């Protein structure tokens, strides 16, 4: 049974593709890194080395630990974005967004960082979980 979409997601995380009209996104991709748009307000760059290291850590975590970490990162990120991203520590915002996104990709079946395709993650604050929408 498909997961219901949240009526009003607390935030979105989007991994744009190589065909993005945004020059910054294309530049990030050209460097071999992963672009991550946080709630259409902040473009983050996940450096390849950090991506690989985080991925290797996540591979060895049990499913319940992945779910718990996702819930924690999603809740923290929702709070920071709700309070005011301008006053939030951007390092914390990007860190929580990256953790949530990578764990969600792992839980969605990506076996390696190279399997991460363009997609959007919606955070359902009521259910404390993510919904991943893959681009066709």
Long-range contacts (C-beta under 8 A, 24 or more apart in sequence): 3-131, 4-131, 5-122, 5-131, 6-122, 6-123, 6-124, 6-125, 6-126, 6-127, 6-131, 9-122, 9-123, 9-124, 9-125, 9-131, 10-74, 10-78, 10-81, 10-82, 10-123, 10-124, 10-125, 11-38, 11-39, 11-77, 11-78, 11-81, 11-123, 12-37, 12-39, 12-40, 12-120, 12-121, 12-122, 12-123, 13-37, 13-38, 13-39, 13-97, 13-100, 13-101, 13-120, 13-121, 13-123, 14-40, 14-119, 14-120, 14-121, 15-101, 15-116, 15-117, 15-118, 15-119, 15-120, 16-118, 17-117, 17-118, 17-135, 34-113, 34-116, 36-94, 36-97, 36-98, 36-101, 38-77, 38-81, 38-93, 38-94, 38-97, 39-81, 39-85, 41-81, 41-85, 42-85, 42-90, 42-93, 42-94, 44-94, 44-97, 44-98, 46-98, 46-102, 48-113, 50-98, 51-102, 51-113, 52-113, 54-98, 54-99, 54-102, 55-102, 55-106, 55-112, 55-113, 58-102, 58-103, 58-106, 59-106, 63-107, 66-103, 66-106, 66-107, 67-107, 67-129, 69-99, 69-103, 70-99, 70-100, 70-103, 70-104, 70-107, 70-129, 70-130, 71-128, 71-129, 73-97, 73-99, 73-100, 73-103, 74-100, 74-123, 74-125, 74-128, 74-129, 74-130, 75-125, 75-128, 77-123, 78-123, 78-125, 100-130, 104-130, 104-132, 105-132, 108-132, 108-134
